[in-house]
Structure formats: structure tokens, C-alpha cells
Amino acid sequence: MLERVVNLSRQYEAPPIDALLIELNRLGVCISKPNYKFGDRVMFELNMNPLSEFDSAFSHEYKENDFFLTLTINPDSPFILNTDSGTLEVDSRIIGKVEELQDCGGYLLYTRDQGRVLHLDPKLKSNCNGCDFCHFGVASDLTIDLSLNDPKTYVQWAISQYKRLLNVDDFSDIEQVAVVTGCFKSAMELLTYLDIVRQEFSGKGFKGELFYLGSELRSEDMSDLCKLAPITYCHSTECFANREQHLHRKKSSVTIPEIVEILKRAKEKGINTTFTYVLGLDPVKDVIGGMKQMLAGITRVPVTNIFQRHSQGLEKLWAPGANDLPYYLEIRRQLGEILGREDLKPERPWEDYRGLWYTEFQGSTIIGTRLPGRSKFHYKEQVL
Ligand code: SF4
């Protein structure tokens, strides 16, 4: 397998290490513990130093070579997570050291960017379903929703938890507070919530960016959103074709041209804009066509996530060719050129754990950490 990855990466002008991580994200891992089944999810840090020791094709200039991965369990995957030795293996070769291995579930609080980004997911996505590619409906048995009755109390609770867990008195060093959910009932409910987040965190010294990922907002809501600046609006777009088939009805009711208009309106108001996209659902020509359409509305690179099967039979969601590496490398090549021409590049590696670029984008080394930091925050027992 390693030989094929190297050959294909040369053909598509990608670093072998990036091609290998794409393949790992697509296929998931076979784990040596018996208590996991197909589609369960684990997350861990991966130090790939050992790889370059046995195969110079995988050496790279990436300085912070710890990757953070969230992967589905797949007993047929050639990637073996050996929990006894704490290593990730393929073709009987060790490709990296695994650290901080944890189950991946539904979490209310977690950090990214070495603890400089705080997530505040008020509505547990594990209560949500309706998008056929999404694992959240099966990811957790947690059913609480702390924000339903009293969002202010929830935000204050979250602040006290983060102060305790980060061992800080204020949030003046925090760069971003992110609200990542598509589960608000209305734009009004969302805007009220974001306003509370801004006010409560500002009261504790936070001056950084708010980040909202979801799909509730429409063009007319952007004036209210820009009052919360600095803010980034990330529209949960997910796919370009067959949207009614793939998406929750609330999300599919907005067309791609409408999304572009919403994002353009946000951009005009000085709001940073981007969108999330699931790689593997659309044929290559639809991916590229849709990405070109979206360019008019965005100020940052899209957050692309390689589709991971969370249950048996979900191969049926793969677009033609998406069951093999060339599909992703072709999109990587074409999309890299398109984004590069617009001077858009992946500047926040911690934002995208399963994308297309890991160590290099259009010939430039990607700098920056992917590690979440304080990853034990992910443990739900610690925050509930
Ligand atoms: S809206 Fe769709 S993608 Fe988002 S949490 Fe719900 S099911 Fe998952």
C-alpha cells in the first residue's frame, strides 16, 4: 500500500505524507482492542517521525509533526492501531507513535489550537440526525441540552469550567470562542445566544474572534451578526449535489446560490466567511464547480472533511471514484490551484483534522499546530 501511495502522490504532485493521511482518514483504523465495532470513533495524536526513518519518501519539512486524528474503526482497514505498542502500522511498518488515545463522543466543551480556541457547543449534536453522512446521531448516549432553558446560565457554567480546567483567571489569551452547532430553532435564538457568549466572555477579558458554524442565518441577519465582531461565519454547506438526499431538511432548504448570497452579504459587512464541506459525496466535477461558485462568498479556505463511514453499508454514499485515493488527490490538485489563485490558503491547520492539506499547500510548507491541547478536556466525565 505504501508504494501505491507514493506513486499516486507523485502523479498528483502531493507530498506522500499528505496522501497517506488522506488515505488514513478515508479508510479509518483497525484497532487491536476487542471492544470496538465498525464505525466507533477514536481520536489520538500521531507523531510520524518514525516514518521518515524507514522511507525517505515520507520525510517532510513540517516542523510540528504531531497530527491529531479522529478516525472511525474499520476492521478491514490496512491501518492497524496497535494499542499494546502504542503505534500506528501499515504494511507491517510502524508509521507513527500514537498518544492520548481516547474514544470520540459527544462533548459540550473542548479545545483546539493547543488550548487557544474554546468550543462551546450548547446543543449536543448527538441529539441531532438527518444528514446521512453524519456520525453524531450515533456518537453518544448523552441527551442533556443545557442551553434549552437558560442559555446565560449555561455560558456562565462553561466559563467556570474552562477557568478551572485551563487554570486561568481570565480569557485574555484566548484567540477564538467557537459555537459549532446547527441545532438552533431560529436565527433569533442563535443571535441571542451568540450575544450572551460575547458579553459573558468579554466580561472575563476575552477580545478574540467568535466563530459560528451552522446554517440558520439568512442575509437579513448579517447586520445583527456584525455587531458581534470580530466574528467568522462558517456555513455548514456539506455538499453541492443531491442536497435533499444527503441533508437534514433545514439545511437542504437553502440552495447553493442562496448560500453564496448569504456569505457575500456577510463579507460585505466585514464578517469573515467560510463553509464546511464533506469530501466524498459529490462527483469531482460537482466538487470543483461548487467550489468555484462559493468563491464569491468566502474570505477563508473551506473546512473540508473527508467522509468517514460510521456504519456498514455507507459505501453507498461515495460518489463515483470516492472509494479510492485518486479522487481526493485530483480534487486536492484542482482545488489547490483555484484557492491559490484567490490567495486563499490553509492558515489554521487546527481547524481541519481530516482535510486535503497536511504539510504543504501549493508548494508552501504549512506551519502551525493541529493539536487540540489539553485534549483530556474531551473526556465528558470531566465536564459534566
Ligand atoms: S445538522 Fe446534520 S451534520 Fe449537523 S449535527 Fe445534525 S445531523 Fe449532523
Boltz pocket constraint, residues with backbone or C-beta under 6 A from the ligand:
constraints:
  - pocket:
      binder: B
      contacts: [[A, 125], [A, 128], [A, 129], [A, 130], [A, 131], [A, 134], [A, 135], [A, 136], [A, 137], [A, 182], [A, 248], [A, 251]]
      max_distance: 6.0
